Amino acid sequence: MDRLQVLKNQYGETAPICLGRLQEHTAFLYVMDERYAEMEAWIARYLEGAGSHTSIRSKIMLHNHRGYALRQLGRSLEGAQATFRAASFADQAEAVHGARALITAGYIARYLGEEGPATEYFESALRLIADSLESDPALLDQQGSALTSLSILTDQQIQRAGSDAERDSLIDLLDRRTSAALAVLSSDGQPAGHRAHVANLSALVAAWRGDMDLARARMRSSRRLAERAGILMPLALWNTYITEGRIAELSGDLQGARAAFERARQEAIRTEETPNEADALEYLGRLDERQGDWEAAALAYQAAIDRREIVRDRLGLGDWSASAFALMQTPYRGLARVRLAQGDAVGAFQVLDRTRARYLQDLRRHHSIRVSLKDESRQAVDSVASLLSAARLDVLSAESAAERAALQEEVSVLQQRIAHLTSTDASPAANEAVDIAALQRILADEDRTLISYMIGADEGVAFIVRADTLVAVPLPATTRRVREHLRAIGSPWNGRAPDLAFSLPPLHALYRDLVEPIRMWVSTSQVTIIPDEVLTTAPFAIFLTAPGEDYENAPYLLRDWAITTDLAAALVTSPADKEDREIDILAMGRSVFGSERSTWNDPGLADLPNVHEEVRRVGSHGQTRVLRDEQATEVQFQRDAGQARIIHLASHAQARPELPLYSRIVLHEGEGEDGILHLYEILNTPLQADLVVLSGCSTADGGRQDGEGLVGLQYGMRAAGSDATVATLWPVADRATASLMESFYEGLESGLGKDEALQQAQLTYLEDHEGLAASPFYWAAPVLSGNPSPVPLRSRIPWTWLALGAVGVAGGLAWRFRPHPANA
């Protein structure tokens, strides 16, 4: 270190390239001495000063070193920012350094649960390497590193596979990727660590295929490589221990598995890697659970939860928080299973509910703080929020992975600035257990039953909460069985071409698996369902209580229950406080698109003539605010949405499961805005609504995230403060939906709760139709999520015209399919 300081003094700032290289070596020595706080501070100072003139290579190396130091200090969000900053220079760097920056960014994206961006970074690195490989053989190790990272992603996908066929296909893919990586990785230094990891995965492939001798032989090679990597790849040894445990467990050697997992835990403690210690504890808890040692399992899972909560606190309230926490569900669900085995249904229910809607509750807390700010502070927050929206929009048009990394860093920095301005420090809300007594009082007042599902790979359970009791009932349902039944129903679940006909037998099979075992415990006609991840698109209302032969007379569960869904019991016990609102209904619609398509890259947007007539008729009645076409701007939505009891949005909409934050609905251009209302903008608009109706096609769809459900437009409205939403599970038919919604709004006007109004509307439709026109395709797409209470309105509204216009656009949104029978 002293010698390096002498050289830095000698070069000074007159030779920035040489000085940058010396700083790289200095950073490496700080890592060896674990002097992370000092290293982070001087790198930050250097990069802001003389380092701004150093080489691209040094900028990449030092930003990555700073990111590593920040992560070691528990500042995960800032560490991710530094890593993405390094990746932003990839296009300007030599291939070997650019590829390394992209691979590191991919690693961080994978850690944050962002598999799509992670894959993009790794594949971008491989393309960069392929263009320069002939002239720089040193890139072989970088190629191997990227292939290693893709192999790790494949292993994660194997563990979540929904069928044997999918699992076998992924194992074959993993075999190809590990073989390709082993063909190029060397056996020295850091590449030895990557080679060890790939060898571990290759050993798992052999174990999954039943060749334990080959698996053990590959593991012996992996251990030697991990030890050789040493400090250059400190996680290699931990990973090797974990893989030894997994293979031992597959072979039935539970004692050997326990020893290996314990070694992994000790290695994680030695290297101060909290997430890795949590992983090891989860494996140990699973072994204890498998052997029936409930006390030991509970201790292991609780210890893992404690560490997961530390990791979650470090992530703050950024875009990555929800996806990262979705990967942390295992110990909570494990502890819930253990509590059940110990006969503690209440404890199990509370543990499970702690995993649900955490990010949504954080967002709501953030909104409440923001609303309470003084005008000057709120204006400062709004100014930064505007920059944040612009940066997020730029992400979509990024032309390279490097540009995307720079924009992701900018988004994260702006989010931190908002957190500072609101004095929240981006900290998540306290994770307290749901108050069972308070929940039961609410259920008693509403004469309602709550059902919360937990469906696993091997078993399922339903928690039934009534005013007088809480019980847990085992179910024959598993994730695989549920998926198979859903795919058998029809096109919304099997990915085939749209089909009006739904198959009835799987609807009865779902009833037998999910409802029949608990039916004796449900004595009320109003039910709140908290679905598990696999059930987020399950249409409970159309489950058949007995085999059915035709659509119009089938014994749908709808005939017995008025159903609403919710994301967590904690949301039922924490209703949002509502201020007095100026507007009964805010109705916004765009009917004419013409050639103005610059704001949406889809030349096929059709005009929606019904929208204009709808908002015109709504505007002649009651205390409403009607905004149509040129008036229905994004800016106007942000001004008025917080003052409405009901918000009704009628226009083209699109859910984007692969990029949930970019799910969107088209309003009109104006006042400097593009007219596209994205989910991330909705999350930035505090609402006071009792109900938001999203009348487009598949508006309940979104990105699936464990604990949060489907993150899309509907989720955004709930997170922004709306008590409830009505949205659609699949592309809808215009005439049928118009009829449904006419009845729905009439029910609301008469004082029915939202769930009862929707139930009666759907039953009325069934009474009036027969044959194919009575298929659930036509009437079961709209679903209610959230508080089912009636909406207090101060004046009579012509619901018929509102419904006919708003929901009549639905079939003309993203899908122009109209082969209706004559009596539809």
N, C-alpha and C positions, 0 to 999 in steps of 0.2 A: 504494500500500500504506500509506504514511504517513497519507494522508487518511482511509482506512478505519479505521485504528487510532484516530485522533482521534475519529471518529464513534462507534466502539465504546466508547471511554472515556466519551464524553458520555452515551450511553444506559445503559451499565452493565447490571446485571441487572434493572433496574426495568422495562424494556420488552423482554421476551424475544422478542416477535414481530419487532420492528425489528432487534434484535441478531442474530436468526437470519438475516434477509435480508442483513445486512452480512457475516455469516460465509459465506454463499453466494458473494458477490462475492470475498471473500478467497480462498476455495478455488479459484475460477476463475483468479485471478492466480497462485496457487501452481502450478497446472497449466501455465500459460503459461511460468513460470520453471523448470518441471520439478523443483520442490523437493518431491518426493513423500514423503520420510521425514518432513520437518517437517510437511507437511500432514496425513499420516496421524496423527501423534502429537497435534497440537492438536485435530483433529476428534474423535478418540477421547476426549480429556479434556473437550472442550466437551459432547459428547453425554451423557457420564456425569454432568456437572454441570448448569450452567445450561441447556444445550441440551435437557434433558429436558422443559423447560417451553415450548419454542419451538413454532412452528406445524408442522402435519403436513407442509406443503410443504417447509419447511426441513429437517425430519428426513429426508425422502425425498432431497432434493438432496445433503445432507451425507453420508448413508450411501452414496449412489452415488459421490460424489467420493472417499470413503475407500476404497471397493471398487476404484475405478480406480487409486488410488495404490498399494494393496497389490498389485494385479496387476503394476503397473510395477516394483515392488520384488521381484517373483518370488515373492510369497506368495499363490499362486493360490487356495488353499483358503480362507484368511481373506478374500480379495477376494470370493469367491463368497458367503461368509456375509454380508458387508456388503451385497451387492446384494440377496440374498434378504430381509435385514432391511428394506431400503428398500421392497421389494415388499409386505411384510407390512402396510404402512400404506395400501395402495392403496384399500381399501374406505372409508377414513375421509377420503380426500383429494378435492379437486376433480378432475373427470374428467381434465383435461389433465395433472395431476401423477400421478394414479393410473395412468393409461394409460402414461405415460413409465416409471414404476417397473416395471410389468408387462412392458413391452417390453424393458427392460434385463435383467430377470430371465430372460426368454426367450432373450435373446442369450447370457447366461452358460450357461444350460442347453444351448443348441445347441453351444456351445464344449466343454462337458463330454460331448458325445455323447448327451445325453438328449433325443432328438427328440420323444418323446411329451410330456413336461412342457413343452418349449419351445413346441410347437404349442399346448398348453393356455394358456400365458401370452399368446401372441400373440392367440389367439382371444378370451381373456377381455378383453384390452385393446380389441379391436374391438367387443365387446359393450358395454363401458363407454363407449366413444366414441359408439356408435350411440344410446345413451340420452340423450346431451347435445349431439349435433352441431348441432341446430337453434338452441340457445341460445348456442353457443360455436363460431363458425366457425374459431377458431384450432385446433380439434381436427383439422382436415383434415390438417395435417402429421403429427400423431400417427397418424392413420389410415393415411397413406401409409407411415409408418415401420413399422407393424405389417405392412402388406401387403408391404413390402420384405423384412422378415424371413421371412415365409412363402414368398416367392419364392426366397430363398436356400436354404431347406430343400428346396424343389422341385427346384432345380438339383442339390443333393446326391443326391436320390433318382434323378434322371435318370442320373447317373453310375454308379449301382448297378443300373440297370434290368436285369431278367433276360431280357427279350424285346423284339423290335421293337415289338410292340403296346403293351407297358407303357411303353416309352420314348416312343412317339408320343403316348400318352394324357397322359403327364406334361408333354411339351412343350406340348401344347394347354393344360393347366392353368397352366403357367408363363406362357404368352402372355396368358391371361385375368388372371392376378394382376398381371403387370407393367403391363398396360393400365390396370387399376383403380388401381394405385399412381401411375402417371404422370398420371392424370386429377386427382389431388388434391394431389400434392406441389408446393411452390413451388420457385423456382430460386435462392434466396438462403440464406446461412448453412448451418446443419446440414442442413436439408431438401435443399439442393442436393447434399450428399454422398449422401443417400439416393436422390435422383433420379438421380445419376450411377450408383449401383450398379444401380438398376432399369434404366436405359438400357443398362448393360453386359449384363444378362441378356436384355433385349429384343433386343440385337444378336446374342447367342448363338442365340436362337430363329430369327432370320433366317438365321444361318449354318447351323444344323442343317437348315433347310429348303432350303438351297442358294442363297439370295439373298445373295451376298457383297457386292454393291454396297450394298444396304440395311444390311447389317451394318456396313460401314465408315462409312457416313453416320451411323449411330447412335453409333458409337464416337467420331467427331469431336465430336459433341454431348456425349458423356459426359466426354471429356477436359476440355472447357471447364467443365463443372459441377464436376468433381473439383478443378480448380485454384481455382475460386471458393469451394468449401467450406473450403479451407485448413485451419487449425488446428482449426476447429470439427468437422471430420470427417477426421482425419488418415489414416484407412485408405482413403479414397475413391480417392486417387491410386494406391496400391498395387493396389487391386482393378482399377482401370482398366488398369494395365499387364498384370496377369495375364490379363484378358479379351482384350486386344489380342494377347497371345501365343497364347491358345487359338484365337482366330479365325484368326490367321495359320497356325497348325498345321493347322487344318481345311482351309484353302485350299491347303496344300502349300508355303507360304512358310516353310521351316524356319529360314532365316537371320533373317527378320523376327521369328519366334517367339522365337528365342534372344535377340535384342536386347531384346525386350519383357520376357521373364522375368528377364533380368539387371537391367533397370531396376527391376523389382519387387523383386528381391533388395536392391539398393542402397537403395531406399526403405524396406524393412523394417529394414535396418541403421540408417538415419538415424533412424527412429522407435523403434528398440530393441524391435521386435516379433518376438521369437524364433520363435513359431509361424508367422508369415507368412514369415520368412526360410526356415524349413524347407519350407514349401509351394513357394516359388520354386525352391529347390534340387531338390525332387522333379521339378518340371516340366523343369528343366535336365537332370537325370539321365535322364529319359525321352527327351528329344531326343537326348542322346549315345548312349543305348542304341539308339534307332531308326536312328541313323547308323553304328552299329557301332564307336563310339569307346569301347571298354570301359574303358580307364584313366580317361578323363574321367568316364564314367558312375559308375564305382566311387567316385571322389573326391566327386562331387556327392551320391550316395546316402549315403556315409559321413558327410559333413558334415550332411546332413539328419537322419541317425540321431542324431548327437551332440546336435543341438538338440532332437529329440524326447525324448531321455532327460532333458534339462534340464527340459522341460515336465512330463514324467512325475514327476520327483523333486518338483516343486513341488506336485503333486496329492496326494502322500502316500497314505495307506491308507484313504481314504474310500470311501463308496458309489459315488462318481463315477469312481474311478480306472480301473476295468475298462472302462467304456463310453467314457471319454475316450481310453484307449490303443487301443481298437478302431479309432478313427479315424486312428491313427498308423502303420498297418501298411505303407503304400505304400513307404517307402524301404527297409525290411528286405527285402520281397519283391523290390524292384527290384535290390538288391545281390545277393540270392540268384540272380536270373536272370543277372546280370553274371558272378558267379563261375562259374556253369555254362558260360557262353559262353567263359570263359577256361580251361575244363577243370578247374576246382577244385571237384569234387563235394563233398569234405569241407567246404570253406569255405562252400559254398552251404547244405549241410545244417545247419551250425552257425548260420549267420545266420538261417535260417528258424526253427530251434528257439528262438532268442532271442525270438521274437514270441509264443511259446505258453505258456499257463498262468502268465503272469507274476503276475497278481493272485492266483491260487490259491496260488502259492508264497509270495507275500508274506503271505497269510493264515496259511499253515502256520507260517511263521517267527514271526509274531505269537503264535500259539497256544503254540509251544514256549517263548517268552519268558514268557508269562503263567503257564504251568504251573510254571515255575521260581521264581516270586515267593514271598516269605515270606508266611505266612498273613495278616498284617495288610495287606500291600499287595494281596494277592489279594482280600481282602474289600472293600477300597476300590474295586478295579476292578469287582468284581461289583455293587457298589452303583450305580456309574455305568452299568454295562451294563444294569441293570434300568431305569433312567431312559431309556436309549437305546431299549430295546425298547418302552417305553410311548410314546415320541415317534414311533417308526416306525409303530406301530399307529394313532396319531392321524392320521397322514398320510392313511390310507385314508378316514377320515371327514371330511376337510377339506371345508367347504362352499363355499369360494371359492379362487381362485388366491392371494389375499393370505394367507389362512390357511395354505394349503399352503406358501407361501414362508417364513412364520414357522416352521413346523414343520421345514422342510428346514434352515433355519439352526440350529435347536436340535439336530437330529440331527448336523450337522457339528461343532458346538461340543462335544457330548458325545463324539464320536469323537476329537477332538483331546485331550480330557481323558484318555481311556483311553490314548492314545498317550503322553501325558506321564507317566501313572502307571506305565506299563510301560517307560518310558525308551527307547522306540523312535523318538520324534520323528516317528512316522507315516511313516518313510522306507522306500521300497521296498528289496528285497534287491538285492545286487550282481548284475548281469546278465552272468555269465560263460558262455563257450561250453561246450557239453556236452562232457564228456571221452569221446572216441571209444573210446579204449583200454579205459576202465572199462565202457563200454556193451557193447563186444564181449566182454569177459570174462563179463559177466552173460548175454549171449545164448549164449555157449558152454556155460556151466554149465547152462542151461535147455534147450539144443538148440532154440533159437528163432530166428526171423527177424523183424526189425522193418521195417515199411514205412511211410514218411512221405510223404504226398501234398501236392503244391502244384498246385492247379488254378486257372488264370487265365481271362481272357476270351478269349484267343487260343490258349493252349496249356496243356498239363499236363505234370507230371513226377512220377515216383515215385522216392524214395530208398530203396534196399534196403540194409539193414545186416545183415551176417552176422558170424559169429565171425571170419572171415578176410578180409572185404572190405567196401567201401562203394561202391556205384555209383549213378548217376542214369540213369534210363531215360525217354526222351520218351514221352508218351502222346497219343493222339488226343482225349482228354477235354478239354472246356472247361466252364466253369460253366453255360453255356446248354444244352449237350448233356446234362449230368448232370441238370439240373432237368427237362428234357423227358422223359428216360427215367424218372425217379422219378415224375413226374406220371402217366405211362402205366401204372405198376404197379397203382395202385389208390387207394382212398379215403384212406389215411393221408397221402398226398402231394398229392392233387388237391383236397381240401376238399369232396368230395361226400359224400353220405350213406354211412354205413358199409356196406361190401360185403365178404362173406366171400371172394369170388373175386379172386385176384391174377392179373394178366396175366403170362404167362411170357416172351414175346419180349423185353420191355424188360429183364428180368433177365439174359438172355443178352447183350443189347447193352451193359449195364453191365460185364459180365465182359470182353467184347471190348475196351472202352475203358480199363478200370482194372486188370485183372488179367492178361489174356492176354499183353500185351507184357512183363510182368515174371516170368512163371511159371517161366522157365528159371533164374532166379536164386534161387528159393525151393525149397530141398531139404528143409526141415524140415516137420513136420506141425503144429507150434505156431507161431502167428503173432501178433504184436502190430501193430495198425494205428493209426497216428496220422492221422485224417482231417482234411482241410481243411474250412473252414466249410461249403461246399456239400455235403459228405459226412457231416455230423454225424448225419443220420438214415438214411444209406444202410445197408441190411441186407446186409452183405457175405456172411453165411452162406448167403443164399438166391440169390446170383448163380448163374447156370447156366453150367457149363463147356461145354455143348453145347446145342443146341435141345432143349426138353422138350415132351412131349405130354400128360402127366398129372402130377398133383401127387405121387403116392406114389413114382413111379419117376424123377422128374426128376433130372438130374445136378447137384445142389446143391454148391456149394463146401464146404459143411458136411461132406460126405462125405470131403473131403481135409484140411481144416484145422480145428484147434481155435483159435478166434479170441477175442482180447480187444482192446479199444480202449484208447487212452490219450490224454491231452491234449498231452503233450510227451515227448520222449526224456529230458529232464532229470528227469522224474518217475521214469523207469525206473532211472536211475542214482542216485537219491536216495531210497531206501526209508526210510520213517519208522521211527525207533527205538521199540520197543514195550516198555513195562514189563510185569511180570507182572500178569495180570488175574485178578480173583476169579471172574468169571462166564464160563462157556462161551458161553451164549446168553442174551441179554436179549430175551424175547418179550413184546411189548406189543400189546394189541388192544382195540378198542372194538366191541362187537357190538350194543348197544342204544342207540338215539337217541331214539325216542319223540317227545315234545313238546319235549324240551330242545334247541331249535334256535337259541337266541339267539346262540350263538357262530359261527354260519355262516349267512349270509343265503341259504339255499336250503331252501325248505319241502319239497323232494322227497327228502331224505336217507332212504334205506331202511335198515332194520335189517340186520345182517350176522350171522345166527345161527351160521355156521360158525366165526367167530372164537372164540366162547366155548368150543366143544368143542376147538378146536385148542389154546388155551393151557392148558386143563385137562389134556389128555393130555401136553403138553410138561412141565408142572409135576410130573408123577409120575416123571420120569426125569432122572438126571444132575445136574450142577452148573449148574442153570439158575435164572433169576429170572423168574417169570411174573407179569405185571401185566395184569389184565383189567378192563374197564369202569371202575368208580369208582377202582380202584387205578392205572389206566393214565393218570396225570396228566402234564401237561407238566412240572411240578416234579420228579416222580419220574424222568422221562426224563433231565432235566439232572443228577440225582444219580447215576444208575446207568450212563448210556451210556458214560462214560469207563472203566468197569471190565469191559467185555464184549468177547469175541472176535468174536461174531456178534451183530448187532442185527437183529431182525426186527420190522417195524412193519406192523400189519394194521388198516386202517381206511379211511375215505374220504380221498381225496387229490385235490389239484388243482394242476396246473402253471399258472402265469400268465406266458406269454411276454411280455405287454405290461408286466408289473411283476414281474420275476423274483424280487426279494427277498421278495415276498409269496406265492410258491408255498407250499403249506401241506398239512398232514395233520392230521386231527382226532383228538385224544386226549380225555381227560375233564377237565371243569372241576374245580377244587379248589385249595385253598391260595392263594386270591387270584388265580389265573390263569384265563384263559378257555378253556383246553384246546386252543387252536389253535396248533400248532407250525409257525411260519413259517420260511422259509429263513434270514432274518436271525438268528433265534434259534439255528438249527442252527450257523450260522457262529460263534456265540458260545459253543459247547459243545465243548471239546476232546475228541476221540475217540481211542481206542486200538484200534479194531476192525480185524480182518482182513477183514471182510465186512459190508456192510449190504445187506439185501434189502428193497426197496420194492415191495410186491406189488400196488399199485393200478394204475389205468388211466393209461397215458401218463406214468409217473413219470420217464422219461428226458427228457421234454420240458422246455422252458424258453426263456428269451430268448436269441436268437442274438447272440453277440458274437465278432467276429473275434479269434482268439488264445485264447479261453476256451471255445469250443464252446457247448453249450446250458447256460445258467446257470439251474438249477432245483434240485429236491430232491436229485437224484443228485450234482450239482456240489457242493452244500452239504456233503454227507456226505464227499466227497473232500477238500474244502477244510478241513473240521474235523479231518481226520486219518485217516479210514478208508482202508485200503489199496485196497479195491475195493468196487464196488457191483454188484448185479444190479437192473436196472430195465427198464421196458417202453417200447417205441417207439410203441405205439398201444393203444387200448382192447382189453382182452383178454377171452377167453371162459373162464368159470369152470371147466368140467369139463376142458377140454384143458389149461389151465394147471396145474390140480391134478395131473394125470397127469405133466406135465413136471417139476414141482417135486418130486414124490415121487422120481422117478429122479435128479434133480439132487442132493438131499440124501443119497440112498443112495451116489451117487458120491463125495461129499465124505467121508462116513463111511468109505468104503473106502480113502481116501488119495489119490484123484485130485486133480489141480490143479483150480482153479475152472473154467478154460476147458475142460478135458477132461470134467469132470463135466457141464457144460452141453451140450457137444457130444454126449456119449453119451445124455443125456436126450432131446435133440431127435431123434437117430437112432432111439432106441427108440420114440418116438411115431410116427415115419414108418413103422416096421415094423408097427405095430399098427393103422394106419388106411389108408383108401383113399377115393378119390373126393374130394368137396368137404371131407370131414373131414380130409384130408391137406393142405389149403391152408396155405401159410405163415402165413396170418392166425392160425391156431390155435397154431402152435408157435414162430414166429420172433420174436415180440415181445420176450421177455426177452433182454437183452444184458448182457454183462459188460464193465465198465470198470475198468481198474486192474490191480494185481498179481495174476497168475493162480496163484500158489503155493498148495499145499494149506493147509488150516486145521488147525493142531495142536489136537486136542481131547483132554481128559483122561478123558473117560468116554463111554460109548455113549449116543447120543441117538436117540429114536425118530423118525428123519427123516420117515418116512411120514406120521405124524400131524401133524408140524409143517408139512409141505408142503401136505397136504390142507386144513388149516385156513387157513393164512396166505394161500396163493395162491388158494384157493377163493373168497376175498372179491373177487378182482380184477374179475371180470365184474359184480359187484354194486356197484361203486364209483360211477363217474360215468356209466356207460352200462348200461342194463338191456336189452341186446339179447341174446336167447337162442334164435335159430332154429337149434338144432343138429340135424344129421342123426341118425338113430337110432343109428348106430354111433359117434357122437362120444365 
